[in-house]
Amino acid sequence: SDASKFREARRLLVQLGGPLLLLEELTFAGFVNPETDMLTVNSKPFNVFAHIASGKLRQPVLEAEQAALGTFARKFLICANRPDNDLHWDSTDPKWIPKASMAKRHRFLTTKDLHWQWFNLLIAGMVPCSAGGVDVAQAIAEVEEMKAAAIHYARNVGGWSDEIGLYVNIFGHNNVNSLFVHVVDMSELGPGFGFQSFKNCPLDAVLKVLREEAASERSMLRSAPSPLAGTRSSSWRKTTSSPFFFAGTDGATSVKAELTGRVPVLKNSASFREARRLLMEEFGGTGTLRAELLRSGFVDEATNLLTTSAQPFNVFARVASGQMKQPGMDKEQVHLGAYQDRYMVCSNRPENDEHWDSDDVEWVGKASMSRRHRFLTVKDLHWQWFNVLSFGLVEGGASMKDALKQVMDMKEAALAYTRNVGGWSDRVGLFFHVFGHNSVNSLHLHILDLQFVGPTFTKYAYKNMPIDDVIKVLTEAVEIDTHISGTSIDAAAVVKAVSPSSPVASGPVKEARISVGGKHADAEDTEVLTVNVGGELVTLARGTMLLAPVGSALRDLFQNEWSTTQLARDDQGRMFLNYPPRTFQIIVDHLRMLHGTPPNRAVPPPCVPRDAREEFEDLADILGVYDFIVGRSHWGRGKLAPKDSVPPATRSRACCARRRVRPLSPPPDSVQGERLWDSSRLEIGGCSAHARDSHTTWVSAGRAESHARAHSLARAPDVCFSIAGEAHRPKGG
């Protein structure tokens, strides 16, 4: 927010590896094209100002305002905030303060030059010439021209006062990874300006630091060797062949930042399940996670073991390896009993233990969470055990069953310790911090005496993941693996074996349900309800609706028992949802596609008619599924079909359908073939239909043909079927 902090940020960047290491991070996250070193303009990650600068995204309402830039329009563009953010510029509603415009008149200035060196002013003048960068003097000239362009705009556009503020958000505090200068009329500021003041760095502060560097000829910013020099290799690049849907939430350039942004509260089985789904389906899998740890120096590429050097400092890995000793803890190891060969008990810093009950802001967040607070870590330093997020998911690593046993053994070891060491109450809490919300990149289980908890425990409630919730999710995964392999497993016996006789305050483990990426394949899948949506009846499967993101209003509607849900009812006693039926149906159909598509296939976002697009996006936002459904692909959540149960030519794929039940009969404009073997009735998405064998030869007319490709229920080329009374004959599967 000032020159001193900007100066420090540039110094830290050099210490952390320099601009070229930052280039790797941006490339890794998909913000930079490695072939051209230009900012990308893809849908994922979506880089809004780069899109505008490239011409792929237009803001028609601002075309007239571009003229106010005068001759500067050849290099720069004026951009606007979202209309609703401008509208709420003076709102005191907590919902709007973080995202509303900072003033009544608030615009952004961006550059048309998409070379990555201009993505943020943190690196202005720091990129080596050999990498296409400019020197500090040229960077100063560019920033001065940005300032002149912004002021010229404010003076000529009309309606602005003479009090013009120009600010930038420096990388680390930015939410978009392309350059933008806030142009703010300071005469009428809103609450958002004060809220964002900690990261609003004046453009003059940037110029001050750059001029200092130019005057002192501090070439070290461009030529200083990186502490990580020599580590640059292709190993950090994504090694998975899966689609990589990295969204870049709030400018995230790492799996850790993206996961934190997408799952801000990670404290139960539902959020843990969602985090693992995101890792495997949208973040590139454990290969991407390993690459990130490699880039940061936490994993040795040759051995796949966690590093134990002083930089980066990985405290629990160092303790487990024996490189770091904790005074007095040797005597406590014996209380692990038979587990002391595999695990180690660690302590917090003495001063953190001492201030466990302090409510001083200096200590809340770093003090111990309880009067008695220990950590359990694992001696096996293979990277697959660095955090529970990746347990059982690493290719070539431990199986899901072995991962489950590891967590169960950690639970038993921790409870054995608390029983044997003395002084602990019966209320023992065992918690993990899942990657994204962790502060150390080596495994550690928090062991807490919940009879005496302090303010830090409350502060970290949003990320304290009970060990029993981890066990629950891993048990589900073991069941899935066992189901796919064709063997049987007694789920109740597994869960019973998981729960030791000793009491654990994190709660008992309920009987697990099979889950694939958040989908529950239990009775919820077959529970059906007819809902009145804006006057139209829609038949729903509860399990399908539970594919909506955890915490969304849509999921909450179907989370509890419908009979006890306090919602409006129509005159027939059916649940009534006062939403526009057309766009609600699009959302439901997308969830149906996810439900019916195998997990090895991606489901693209729904195609919405132009006249319904605005209503669709508004409804998605109201139901809490906007980020989940708009412009984002997902892997299917259905079951993998047995390879030998159905011939490839006739293996079918479920699809969505219209919800008006109509009896199937040959339409008047079709001709029925001579052979007709079998006819059976189907119920598909609330649509009644008949299935016939591959020799049925109805031929449909006109408009039905265009829908056949999208709504095929079978891959056999000679199958005819009907949706809402229209006959369809798929062509070539």
Secondary structure in CASP SS format (residue, H / E / C, confidence):
PFRMAT SS
TARGET T0000
AUTHOR 0000-0000-0000
METHOD secondary structure of the structure
MODEL  1
S C 1.00
D C 1.00
A H 1.00
S H 1.00
K H 1.00
F H 1.00
R H 1.00
E H 1.00
A H 1.00
R H 1.00
R H 1.00
L H 1.00
L H 1.00
V H 1.00
Q H 1.00
L H 1.00
G C 1.00
G C 1.00
P H 1.00
L H 1.00
L H 1.00
L H 1.00
L H 1.00
E H 1.00
E H 1.00
L H 1.00
T H 1.00
F H 1.00
A C 1.00
G C 1.00
F C 1.00
V E 1.00
N C 1.00
P C 1.00
E C 1.00
T C 1.00
D C 1.00
M E 1.00
L E 1.00
T C 1.00
V C 1.00
N C 1.00
S C 1.00
K C 1.00
P C 1.00
F C 1.00
N C 1.00
V H 1.00
F H 1.00
A H 1.00
H H 1.00
I H 1.00
A H 1.00
S H 1.00
G C 1.00
K C 1.00
L C 1.00
R C 1.00
Q C 1.00
P H 1.00
V H 1.00
L H 1.00
E H 1.00
A H 1.00
E H 1.00
Q H 1.00
A H 1.00
A H 1.00
L H 1.00
G H 1.00
T H 1.00
F H 1.00
A H 1.00
R H 1.00
K C 1.00
F E 1.00
L E 1.00
I E 1.00
C E 1.00
A E 1.00
N C 1.00
R C 1.00
P H 1.00
D H 1.00
N H 1.00
D H 1.00
L H 1.00
H C 1.00
W C 1.00
D C 1.00
S C 1.00
T C 1.00
D C 1.00
P C 1.00
K C 1.00
W C 1.00
I C 1.00
P C 1.00
K C 1.00
A C 1.00
S C 1.00
M C 1.00
A E 1.00
K C 1.00
R C 1.00
H E 1.00
R E 1.00
F E 1.00
L E 1.00
T E 1.00
T E 1.00
K C 1.00
D C 1.00
L C 1.00
H E 1.00
W H 1.00
Q H 1.00
W H 1.00
F C 1.00
N C 1.00
L H 1.00
L H 1.00
I H 1.00
A C 1.00
G C 1.00
M C 1.00
V C 1.00
P C 1.00
C H 1.00
S H 1.00
A H 1.00
G C 1.00
G C 1.00
V C 1.00
D C 1.00
V H 1.00
A H 1.00
Q H 1.00
A H 1.00
I H 1.00
A H 1.00
E H 1.00
V H 1.00
E H 1.00
E H 1.00
M H 1.00
K H 1.00
A H 1.00
A H 1.00
A H 1.00
I H 1.00
H H 1.00
Y H 1.00
A H 1.00
R H 1.00
N H 1.00
V H 1.00
G C 1.00
G C 1.00
W C 1.00
S C 1.00
D C 1.00
E C 1.00
I E 1.00
G E 1.00
L E 1.00
Y E 1.00
V E 1.00
N C 1.00
I C 1.00
F C 1.00
G C 1.00
H C 1.00
N C 1.00
N C 1.00
V C 1.00
N C 1.00
S C 1.00
L C 1.00
F C 1.00
V E 1.00
H E 1.00
V E 1.00
V E 1.00
D E 1.00
M C 1.00
S C 1.00
E C 1.00
L E 1.00
G C 1.00
P H 1.00
G H 1.00
F H 1.00
G H 1.00
F H 1.00
Q C 1.00
S H 1.00
F H 1.00
K H 1.00
N C 1.00
C E 1.00
P E 1.00
L H 1.00
D H 1.00
A H 1.00
V H 1.00
L H 1.00
K H 1.00
V H 1.00
L H 1.00
R H 1.00
E H 1.00
E H 1.00
A H 1.00
A H 1.00
S H 1.00
E C 1.00
R C 1.00
S C 1.00
M H 1.00
L H 1.00
R H 1.00
S H 1.00
A C 1.00
P C 1.00
S C 1.00
P C 1.00
L C 1.00
A C 1.00
G C 1.00
T C 1.00
R C 1.00
S C 1.00
S H 1.00
S H 1.00
W H 1.00
R C 1.00
K C 1.00
T C 1.00
T C 1.00
S C 1.00
S C 1.00
P C 1.00
F C 1.00
F C 1.00
F C 1.00
A C 1.00
G C 1.00
T H 1.00
D H 1.00
G H 1.00
A C 1.00
T C 1.00
S C 1.00
V H 1.00
K H 1.00
A H 1.00
E H 1.00
L H 1.00
T H 1.00
G H 1.00
R H 1.00
V C 1.00
P C 1.00
V C 1.00
L C 1.00
K C 1.00
N C 1.00
S H 1.00
A H 1.00
S H 1.00
F H 1.00
R H 1.00
E H 1.00
A H 1.00
R H 1.00
R H 1.00
L H 1.00
L H 1.00
M H 1.00
E H 1.00
E C 1.00
F C 1.00
G C 1.00
G C 1.00
T H 1.00
G H 1.00
T H 1.00
L H 1.00
R H 1.00
A H 1.00
E H 1.00
L H 1.00
L H 1.00
R H 1.00
S C 1.00
G C 1.00
F C 1.00
V E 1.00
D C 1.00
E C 1.00
A C 1.00
T C 1.00
N C 1.00
L E 1.00
L E 1.00
T C 1.00
T C 1.00
S C 1.00
A C 1.00
Q C 1.00
P C 1.00
F C 1.00
N C 1.00
V H 1.00
F H 1.00
A H 1.00
R H 1.00
V H 1.00
A H 1.00
S H 1.00
G C 1.00
Q C 1.00
M C 1.00
K C 1.00
Q C 1.00
P C 1.00
G C 1.00
M C 1.00
D H 1.00
K H 1.00
E H 1.00
Q H 1.00
V H 1.00
H H 1.00
L H 1.00
G H 1.00
A H 1.00
Y H 1.00
Q C 1.00
D C 1.00
R C 1.00
Y E 1.00
M E 1.00
V E 1.00
C E 1.00
S E 1.00
N C 1.00
R C 1.00
P H 1.00
E H 1.00
N H 1.00
D H 1.00
E H 1.00
H C 1.00
W C 1.00
D C 1.00
S C 1.00
D C 1.00
D C 1.00
V C 1.00
E C 1.00
W C 1.00
V C 1.00
G C 1.00
K C 1.00
A C 1.00
S C 1.00
M C 1.00
S E 1.00
R C 1.00
R C 1.00
H E 1.00
R E 1.00
F E 1.00
L E 1.00
T E 1.00
V E 1.00
K C 1.00
D C 1.00
L C 1.00
H E 1.00
W H 1.00
Q H 1.00
W H 1.00
F C 1.00
N C 1.00
V H 1.00
L H 1.00
S H 1.00
F C 1.00
G C 1.00
L C 1.00
V C 1.00
E C 1.00
G C 1.00
G C 1.00
A C 1.00
S C 1.00
M H 1.00
K H 1.00
D H 1.00
A H 1.00
L H 1.00
K H 1.00
Q H 1.00
V H 1.00
M H 1.00
D H 1.00
M H 1.00
K H 1.00
E H 1.00
A H 1.00
A H 1.00
L H 1.00
A H 1.00
Y H 1.00
T H 1.00
R H 1.00
N H 1.00
V H 1.00
G C 1.00
G C 1.00
W C 1.00
S C 1.00
D C 1.00
R C 1.00
V E 1.00
G E 1.00
L E 1.00
F E 1.00
F E 1.00
H C 1.00
V C 1.00
F C 1.00
G C 1.00
H C 1.00
N C 1.00
S C 1.00
V C 1.00
N C 1.00
S C 1.00
L C 1.00
H C 1.00
L E 1.00
H E 1.00
I E 1.00
L E 1.00
D E 1.00
L C 1.00
Q C 1.00
F C 1.00
V E 1.00
G C 1.00
P H 1.00
T H 1.00
F H 1.00
T H 1.00
K H 1.00
Y C 1.00
A C 1.00
Y C 1.00
K C 1.00
N C 1.00
M E 1.00
P E 1.00
I H 1.00
D H 1.00
D H 1.00
V H 1.00
I H 1.00
K H 1.00
V H 1.00
L H 1.00
T H 1.00
E H 1.00
A H 1.00
V H 1.00
E H 1.00
I H 1.00
D H 1.00
T H 1.00
H H 1.00
I H 1.00
S H 1.00
G C 1.00
T C 1.00
S C 1.00
I C 1.00
D C 1.00
A H 1.00
A H 1.00
A H 1.00
V H 1.00
V H 1.00
K H 1.00
A H 1.00
V H 1.00
S C 1.00
P C 1.00
S C 1.00
S C 1.00
P C 1.00
V C 1.00
A C 1.00
S C 1.00
G C 1.00
P C 1.00
V C 1.00
K C 1.00
E C 1.00
A C 1.00
R C 1.00
I C 1.00
S E 1.00
V E 1.00
G C 1.00
G C 1.00
K E 1.00
H E 1.00
A C 1.00
D C 1.00
A H 1.00
E H 1.00
D H 1.00
T H 1.00
E C 1.00
V E 1.00
L E 1.00
T E 1.00
V E 1.00
N E 1.00
V E 1.00
G C 1.00
G C 1.00
E E 1.00
L E 1.00
V E 1.00
T E 1.00
L E 1.00
A E 1.00
R H 1.00
G H 1.00
T H 1.00
M H 1.00
L C 1.00
L C 1.00
A C 1.00
P C 1.00
V C 1.00
G C 1.00
S C 1.00
A H 1.00
L H 1.00
R H 1.00
D H 1.00
L H 1.00
F H 1.00
Q H 1.00
N C 1.00
E C 1.00
W H 1.00
S H 1.00
T H 1.00
T C 1.00
Q C 1.00
L C 1.00
A C 1.00
R E 1.00
D C 1.00
D C 1.00
Q C 1.00
G C 1.00
R C 1.00
M E 1.00
F E 1.00
L E 1.00
N C 1.00
Y C 1.00
P C 1.00
P H 1.00
R H 1.00
T H 1.00
F H 1.00
Q H 1.00
I H 1.00
I H 1.00
V H 1.00
D H 1.00
H H 1.00
L H 1.00
R H 1.00
M H 1.00
L H 1.00
H H 1.00
G H 1.00
T C 1.00
P C 1.00
P C 1.00
N C 1.00
R C 1.00
A E 1.00
V E 1.00
P C 1.00
P C 1.00
P C 1.00
C C 1.00
V C 1.00
P C 1.00
R H 1.00
D H 1.00
A H 1.00
R H 1.00
E H 1.00
E H 1.00
F H 1.00
E H 1.00
D H 1.00
L H 1.00
A H 1.00
D H 1.00
I H 1.00
L C 1.00
G C 1.00
V C 1.00
Y H 1.00
D H 1.00
F H 1.00
I H 1.00
V C 1.00
G C 1.00
R C 1.00
S C 1.00
H E 1.00
W E 1.00
G C 1.00
R C 1.00
G C 1.00
K C 1.00
L C 1.00
A C 1.00
P C 1.00
K C 1.00
D C 1.00
S C 1.00
V C 1.00
P C 1.00
P C 1.00
A C 1.00
T C 1.00
R C 1.00
S C 1.00
R C 1.00
A C 1.00
C C 1.00
C C 1.00
A C 1.00
R C 1.00
R C 1.00
R C 1.00
V C 1.00
R C 1.00
P C 1.00
L C 1.00
S C 1.00
P C 1.00
P C 1.00
P C 1.00
D C 1.00
S C 1.00
V C 1.00
Q C 1.00
G C 1.00
E C 1.00
R C 1.00
L C 1.00
W C 1.00
D C 1.00
S E 1.00
S E 1.00
R E 1.00
L E 1.00
E E 1.00
I E 1.00
G C 1.00
G C 1.00
C E 1.00
S E 1.00
A E 1.00
H E 1.00
A E 1.00
R E 1.00
D C 1.00
S C 1.00
H C 1.00
T C 1.00
T C 1.00
W C 1.00
V C 1.00
S C 1.00
A C 1.00
G C 1.00
R C 1.00
A H 1.00
E H 1.00
S H 1.00
H H 1.00
A H 1.00
R C 1.00
A C 1.00
H C 1.00
S C 1.00
L C 1.00
A C 1.00
R C 1.00
A C 1.00
P C 1.00
D C 1.00
V C 1.00
C C 1.00
F E 1.00
S E 1.00
I E 1.00
A C 1.00
G C 1.00
E E 1.00
A E 1.00
H E 1.00
R C 1.00
P C 1.00
K C 1.00
G C 1.00
G C 1.00
END
